C-alpha cells in the first residue's frame, strides 16, 4: 500500500467533494420542502389529495434509488421528446438532483408527518379558537414545534443521503467517490484511493451521527 499520491491529488478530490456537498445541500432543502407539502397533503381531510400523497410515498419508498437516478437521466429526455417533439437534454447533475429530491421527499414526508402528529391536537384546536385557519395553524403553531422535535431525524436522513450521493456514478457524475476512483486509476493506486475515500465517508458520517445524537439529547428536554 502506497498512499503517497493522495496528498498531491487533494485538489481534484476536493472538486469532487464540493459537487457532493452541493448536491447534498440542494437535495436536502428540496426534499424537506416537498416532503412537508406531502405530509400536509397526507393529513388532509381531502381523500383524493391524501390518497395521491400516500401513493407517492409508497411508490418511491418501494423502489431503489439507483433506479430513480437512472430513470430520470435516461427516460425523462425521451418523455420530453415525445411531448414536445424536440430532444431536450437533461444534464447529469440536474437529473440526479431531481431524482434525490423526489426520492428523499417520500422519507422526509413520513418524518414530518410523525413530527406533526406528536404535537397535541389541543394546540391545533386552540389555534382554531383564536380564529386561525388550517394553514395559519400549521405554519405558526404546529410546524415550528414539529420541526424542533424531528430535527435529529431529518439530520439522520440527510446523513444517509450523503452516503447515497455516491450512486451518481451510474450517470457518470464526478462526485467525491468517482473522483477518487478516477484518480486512483490514473495513478495505478485504485485500492489506496478507494480506501481513503471510504475513510473520508466514515469520518464525516460518524462525526455527523455523533452530533445528531448529542442534539437529540438536548432537544429531548
Secondary structure, DSSP 8 states (H G I E B T S, - for coil): ---HHHHHTHHHHHHHHHHHHHHHHHHHHHHHHHHHHHHHHHTSS-HHHHHHHHHHHHHHTSS-HHHHHHHHHHHHHHHHHHHHSS-----HHHHHHHHHHHHHHHHHHHHHHHHHHTS-HHHHHHHHHTT--HHHHIIIIIHHHHHHHHHHHHHHHHHHHHHHGGGGGGGT---HHHHHHHHHHHHT-HHHHHHHHHHHHHHHHHHHHHHHHHHHHHHH-
